[in-house]
Amino acid sequence: MMTQKWSRGAEIRNARRLVQVAGLTFYLLAVQALLTAGVGLDVYLSGHATSDLLLSTTSALLAACYALVGYFLRRYRVWARNFAFAFAAVSMFAFPVGTVLGVLLVLCIDRANRGRVFLERRRAPRHAAPISPIEENAPILRFEPELAAERVV
């Protein structure tokens, strides 16, 4: 029996591919939201009730959000990852299609987290001055009043 050694590079490559799939899923959701906005606009044009614009407006805004999250998720931004997790949790309640999409997104983002595709810390700015040893050892200023008893001499 031959065993295959799993390399770190292959794991990262697969994790990046899964993030790309999750980003494409958000693009497809943006298209679906645009179609819903079109239906809402058609309902408004047939009835001319102002309340019918609510569906098309919210769907258009949702489509823009989906497209932005898909774009930045494919560029490995942490905030887009967090939004994808939140969307997946909410969409689990929309049975059956939302549940499938939610599980797909959670699995893709989870594998990417395990592969450490997303940055965990921000980089320090290049122009930041190094902290001097004097500043590191400086006492911390406290603005709370001292509750020690006063002594009269």
Protein Blocks (a to p, Z undefined) as FASTA:
>chain_A
ZZddddfklmmmmmmmmmmmmmmmmmmmmmmmmmmmmmmmmmmmmnopaklmmmmmmmmm
mmmmmmmmmmmmmnopaklmmmmmmmmmmmmmmcfklmmmmmmmmmmmmmmmmnomacfb
dcddfklccddfklmmpccddfbdcfbdcddZZ
